[in-house]
Amino acid sequence: MRFREQLIEKVKNAGVVGAGGAGFPTHVKINARAEIVIANGAECEPLLCTDQRTMETAADEIVSGVKLVMEAVGAGQGIIAVKAHYHEAVKSLSQAAASEKNIRLHEMGNYYPAGDEHVLVLDAAGRIIPEGGLPLHVGVLVNNVNTLLNIHRAFHGEPVVRQRITVCGEVNWPRVLRVPIGVSFKDLIALCGGARIEDYVILVGGPMMGRLAGDCGEPVTKTTSGIIVLPKDHPYVMRRSRTVATEARMSKSICEQCRYCTDFCPRWLQGHSLEPHKIMRVIDYDRDLDTDTITRAFLCCECGVCDLYACPMALSPRVVFREFKGRLAGAGIKNPHSRSGLAQDQYRDYRKIPKDRLIQRLGLKEYDVHPEWEERDFPFTNVKIPLRQHIGAAAVPVVKTGDKVKQGQLVGEIPEGKMGARVHASMDGTVAEVNGRYVGIESR
């Protein structure tokens, strides 16, 4: 078996998925050809430190992951993108890559959204991805640094059973932890000394693209990069809790067509034809109605710049566009926009959003504490391992209630002929429950 097929098979067997996004199965992603491999360590979401601590403590394994992927996809160049002010991470990565002639560090400014693939490819490799396109369309493959760590370990036979995660906000001891997949948010909060307040909500992921959790019993998955405990009555939480109907009603009432949402839009600044203020004009006022304008909503990456930073009226074009894209897709309408050969806006470098200013704008400065990495594994008595932690079909259980399992043992297989990812036991124990959503394991 050639190295390429060997790595793809090992990554598939280990259940590796994209750790920095929606969880695209990595064995599918690396089954490609590319000229450049980029390790994404930008971690642009405010308050999170997971990738930063990973780069500080596992630089050798990250560089190994870059080399493995480069060899598999035939890339001649590797780039590790890291914030310049992550001094310890830069030092660790520089030492780990010192002897690698084809791998270099790209030190980035502290701006948002530096970790967006389109932004990263332009800033680190100088290439603009076409409208509606992927990094591969310009010869680039991007993987999060934690994904590359998991690729390295998969190559050495280790499945993905643990996740590094930032726990911060209204907790007594903010930390970056390494925990078994399937541990509940409630257990994570307890591990950090408990919540400092009684009436709180949990933000899963970062403040810009994260979501409010339904309940604290929700489990950690392969894509959970952080949880932030916030007061239920915090202005940020109240704003993110508004319904789509409320957002639409407010837009129709107070959108002043200032075009700040367009001027700061990362896609517009890269030359894409996405102009949020024009789409809002069509949706809110039924003016200038044409398909070309409406369907540009497909180009929105939902980064949150328009609503959480740019709009002076605190409206949310992003939420409106998300709903609108769903309706277009439901009507069988696909994205028709695919322009290439684009040029960035002349003001782009001046409209990158400073992360510190963004945190202030969000009203979350008091939680910007840069939690430290806790270098140990913690014991837990039970986990609920979701069968779908990735894009694609849910895994099919291969264990039943009462089975004894060991950490790393396969408990969920990819359905035949489907795209998906394998799922493994994250602790030793007995299978307590199996259903269509998860496999529950107890350490009894």
Secondary structure, DSSP 4 states (H G I P E B T S, - for coil): --HHHHHHHHHHHHT-B-TTSS--BHHHHTSS--SEEEEEE---STT--HHHHHHHH-HHHHHHHHHHHHHHHT-SEEEEEEETT-HHHHHHHHHHTTT-TTEEEEEE-SEETTTSHHHHHHHHH--PPPTT--GGGGTEEEEEHHHHHHHHHHHTT----EEEEEEEESBSS-EEEEEETT-BHHHHHHHTT-BSSSSEEEEES-TTT-EE-S-TTPBP-TT--EEEEEETT-HHHHHHT--HHHHHHHHHHH-----HHHHT-TTGGGT----HHHHHHHHHH--S--HHHHGGGGG----SHIIIII-TT---HHHHHHHHHHHHHHTT--------S----TTGGGS-EEHHHHHHHHT-GGG---PEEEEEE---SEEEEES--SSSSPPEE---TT-EE-TT-EEEEPPTTS----EE-SSSEEEEEE-SSEEEEE--
